[in-house]
């Protein structure tokens, strides 16, 4: 920290953090039933909300977790449990479902601010809290009843506890618990469990040559113990008793069914990785974070455990997505807190790069050329896509060319660019930049708020007026439109979730599906599985259409279809399928 820029006082930090938390709460809870952004969208698929809270809704409304063959509680037991608590306490509804991610998101803002404060000072902590509280992309995901926001919040909780373990080692136990809570909120957090375990093991080994070796070693042991203890409890209480379902949902459905692992697919994911709206909307923070993280690698052995875990968070998280799936916007939500923390550390310390970087000889610095080129490609790819939002090839070519130019200039003029980036900023400039970034996010939020709609919420209420409580309704969209009524949705996925008997469920009289922008659009596949159900009942008849909002036009339509058309009226709406 520069002597000319003293840090904030404790009282100023506390009051400013409270103000930031109030702002974050307002942004997350205002207009609670409004539709997720659709023009422009941020990757939120609104009809997934009902699908992922399916088991919690079942338990709160009908008294049983599992009522059919779609049971996402085996993928997201922590999320399901939290949603059940909300439904049980406040009733079932869109607002109640969204309370869980809203609270989790606010806790993430609080803990990220406190954690960055411990690592980089109070100024950095406030910058981190302000940027996370207002980040438009992250706020919108915190307003949506999906697992990504809570998963990221548990990562932040784990990271915060890990930063405290350096001074009070028993916090490592909570850090391990937080990492596993993130994993059992969504298994995509597996990389984070690996990251914290790797850093704890590394710390344990490195502590033999450290002046504070005893405390570091103890903190590492407590963290590993937390992972082991809570992992064993999860295995004994949840995983092993439900092994067949757990393995199916977390391996066969989520891993082997989706990605391809051939060389071309991996290369595609490497090149497509930065071309995401999450990174474009957070571009300035992203650029600062990537540069600062690269500088932290230079002084790896001197870093605090919190700094190392942030770098591993980004690095291993990117590796997991490149290996598994880099084509879905929701996969990138968990990066936002880590990038914001890294950028806040840079701004709080008033240096984008640490001064040690410019002292590295050019010959040694050249060893980092592959990493430098990909980091440059990452940063430029997230930016240049603004000109080609719906194209991939131009973005890849332009970003690759710019990264080569930057790499050439960087090493040809070494160490001029690192020296410039390590020049101290003024405290006023750092705070002003953070303020401008926060205001920019609030402007995006206001644009959404002015044009917000309630079509999906009203459609769900209309379904409740059309169908009596307990009515069985086929289709993924039945789940999406189930939160403001008491129907019993019967999800249909391809190869899972009530797939086998989809054509013979005469007890399920009704179907809910999109008809615009296309029939079966909710499946987003060339051959939507809901068409199998519709085709199996040639006498089907549309009895109502509903306005919904998913695509950029905002003029989407859903249809309530009677499978039997004008057929017999005594077809059961509840009970077992006919043999």
Buried (B, 14 or more C-beta within 10 A) or exposed (E): BEEEBEBBEEEEBEEBBEBBBEBBBEBBBEEBBBBBBBEEBBBBBBBBBBBBBBBBBBBBBEEEBBBBBBBBBBBBBBBBBBBBBBBBEEEBBBBBBBBBBBBBBBBBBBBBBBBBBBBBBBBBBBBBBBBBBBBBBBBBBBBBBBBBBBBBBBBBBBBBBBBBBBEEBBBBBBBBBBBBBBBBBBBBBBBBBBBBBBBBEBBBEBBEEEEEBEBBBBBBBBBBBBBEBBBEEBEEEBBEEBEEBBEBBBEEBBEEEEBEEEEEEBEBBBBBBBBBBBBBBBBBBBBBBBBBBBBBBBEEEEBBBBBBBBBBBBBBBBEBBBBBBBBEBBBBBBBBBBBBBBBBBBBBBBBBBBBEBBEBEEEEBEEBEEEBBBBBBBBBBBBBBEEBEEEEEEBBEBBBEBBEEBBEEBBEEBBEBBBEBBEBBEBEEBBEBBEEBBEBBBEBBEBBEEEBBBBBBBBBBBBBEBBEEEBBBBBBBBBBBBBBBBBBBBBBBBEBBBBEEBEEBBBBBBBBBBBBEEBBBBBEEEEBBBBBBBEBBEEBEEEBBBBBBBBEEBEBBBBBBBBBEEBEEEBEBEEEBEE
